[in-house]
Amino acid sequence: MDRLIKALAYDGGVRLYCASTSELVSHALKIHGMSPTATGALGRFLTAGALMGAMLKNDDDRLTLIMKGDGPLGNMVVCSDKNAITKGYAQNPLAEMPLNTLGKLDIGGVVGHNGMMTIIKDIGLKEPYSGSVQIVSGEIGEECAKYFTESEQIPSAVALGVLLNNKGEVPFAGGYILQLMPDVNGAVIDMIEGRIQNMKPFTSLLKEGFSLEEILKAVTGDDNLVVLEEIKPEFRCDCSRKKMEAAIKALTPEEKKEIIEKEGCIEIKCSFCGKVEKWYE
Ligand SMILES: [Zn+2]
């Protein structure tokens, strides 16, 4: 079962968010019918969205992540909230690349090595907060870590993984975000950096049966870390016929009539969940 935990290590000096997301990513794969590499890319981006959504404070706060790379995948969009209720899509879900030189899914290749990643936080202020970073590697975890460090000035490490089996299923997915608070001791930082470099991939640890708590203890070296909260990340779309109707209201009666005469009906498909609604008049 998917889980997301929030924890503190070293008396609050290190803030942690860690999740398993195989059900969430499998749901996205089912509704979007993605290629393996697109699943690897969107699965990581959805996991990042769930983890970052869990950082929000209020029920109405919303987070949107947009990855606009120049690779064959096109744009990816993910939305999430404080309960890690997450939705997302990739523009070209069938985009595929050969495996990279390490024999792994070429996530950077399918996303692209040029472009922008933008994060928009709507927290009820007049203008939503928005921060962007230039895409360099196209590796989602690296780009997210750079966003926190450059745009929010919080030194962070981000690990994300999606494991596909030979049937094209996603038995393991997940990741963590580790953030250093200003008062954390330099020796602790050095130790954590060393541990992260020597860690196996996140999904390998899940596959070996490690719990999220055990993974965070291994990453930080703090056996006394405190879990503050646990939530269940989930793929869920909040679209409705009523919300879609707003797009139709923008049409003039003549435009509506013309589409219905030509196509038989007005059809709107939700990019996030694939749901189709039709209007005949
Ligand atoms: Zn939808």
Boltz pocket constraint, residues with backbone or C-beta under 6 A from the ligand:
constraints:
  - pocket:
      binder: B
      contacts: [[A, 237], [A, 238], [A, 239], [A, 240], [A, 270], [A, 271], [A, 272], [A, 273], [A, 274], [A, 275]]
      max_distance: 6.0
